[in-house]
Amino acid sequence: MVKRLCFFLCFVIFSGWCCYALADQTSPIDPEAKTGIYTEGRMSLQLVSGALFSLTGLPEGSPALNYAQTNVRLGWMLASPEPGGGVFRGNWEGLVEITNSIVFKGPGNYIGGVTGLLRYNFVQPDWDLIPYIQGGVGIVYNDVYKDDTQNAIGQAIEFTPQCSIGVHYLINKNWAVAAEGMFHHISNAGLSNRNSSINSLGGFIGVTYFFN
């Protein structure tokens, strides 16, 4: 009987300790600690995947070219948000992106390269949702140009101006999930006789890790 009572008391103490530890781990995180990841000098690593769908006929003669795209981005916070509030409170972030696309409709099979991006994060101390806008330009290698029946992409190396609107949902002080909409352009600035270009719209989802 004594042994059973001791066992029961130990079980109660252990269960209470576990509940306390769990509650401590899942307690709300200070909003300032979360948004502190946007301070100058902090780095981020983002992975997003999605699909882009060409605006057929814009410009005229542009073929259907739809592609699944995955982007890996390394970011660097260029500044910290200014003290105080305001709808436009935020900071600038520079990113280098490695992009890879698989064509699932239209000529060619792949498009891949490197892009430089500049992002503005709209950071509020009490928000878990952090909207952002970004734009940039890159260069890509592709095999779409090998298809002579299309006039949109005329050479192996093309340029990719792009812009996006996205949002981060902060899970904790290191992790966030992301959703993003993108306009993506592919052309060669007239370096080839074939350059009617491709204009695409699409969406992405992914995750971001903020380094300490």
VENQUI-V108111 format. One record per backbone hydrogen bond with DSSP energy under -0.5 kcal/mol. CO is the residue of the C=O (numbers start at 1). NH is the residue of the N-H. If there is no record, write none. Layout:
# VENQUI-V108111
CO|NH ; CO|NH
This chain:
# VENQUI-V108111
1|5 ; 2|6 ; 3|7 ; 4|8 ; 5|9 ; 6|10 ; 7|11 ; 8|12 ; 9|13 ; 10|14 ; 11|15 ; 12|16 ; 13|17 ; 14|18 ; 15|19 ; 16|20 ; 17|21 ; 18|22 ; 19|23 ; 20|24 ; 21|25 ; 22|26 ; 24|27 ; 30|33 ; 30|34 ; 31|35 ; 32|36 ; 34|37 ; 35|38 ; 36|39 ; 39|42 ; 42|77 ; 43|211 ; 44|75 ; 45|209 ; 46|73 ; 47|207 ; 48|71 ; 49|205 ; 50|69 ; 51|203 ; 52|67 ; 53|201 ; 54|56 ; 55|58 ; 59|62 ; 62|57 ; 66|104 ; 66|105 ; 67|52 ; 68|102 ; 69|50 ; 70|100 ; 71|48 ; 72|98 ; 73|46 ; 73|75 ; 74|96 ; 75|44 ; 76|78 ; 76|94 ; 77|41 ; 86|89 ; 89|123 ; 90|82 ; 91|121 ; 92|78 ; 92|79 ; 93|119 ; 94|76 ; 95|117 ; 96|74 ; 97|99 ; 97|115 ; 98|72 ; 99|113 ; 100|70 ; 101|103 ; 101|111 ; 102|68 ; 105|66 ; 109|103 ; 110|143 ; 111|101 ; 112|141 ; 113|99 ; 114|139 ; 115|97 ; 116|137 ; 117|95 ; 118|135 ; 119|93 ; 119|121 ; 120|133 ; 121|91 ; 121|123 ; 122|124 ; 124|127 ; 128|130 ; 128|170 ; 129|131 ; 130|168 ; 131|122 ; 132|166 ; 133|120 ; 134|164 ; 135|118 ; 136|162 ; 137|116 ; 138|160 ; 139|114 ; 140|158 ; 141|112 ; 143|146 ; 144|147 ; 146|148 ; 147|150 ; 151|196 ; 152|154 ; 152|197 ; 156|142 ; 156|158 ; 158|140 ; 159|187 ; 161|185 ; 162|136 ; 163|183 ; 164|134 ; 165|181 ; 166|132 ; 167|179 ; 168|130 ; 168|170 ; 169|171 ; 169|177 ; 174|210 ; 175|171 ; 175|172 ; 176|208 ; 177|169 ; 178|206 ; 179|167 ; 180|204 ; 181|165 ; 182|202 ; 183|163 ; 184|200 ; 186|198 ; 187|159 ; 188|191 ; 193|195 ; 194|154 ; 198|186 ; 199|55 ; 200|184 ; 201|53 ; 202|182 ; 203|51 ; 204|180 ; 205|49 ; 206|178 ; 207|47 ; 208|176 ; 209|45 ; 209|211
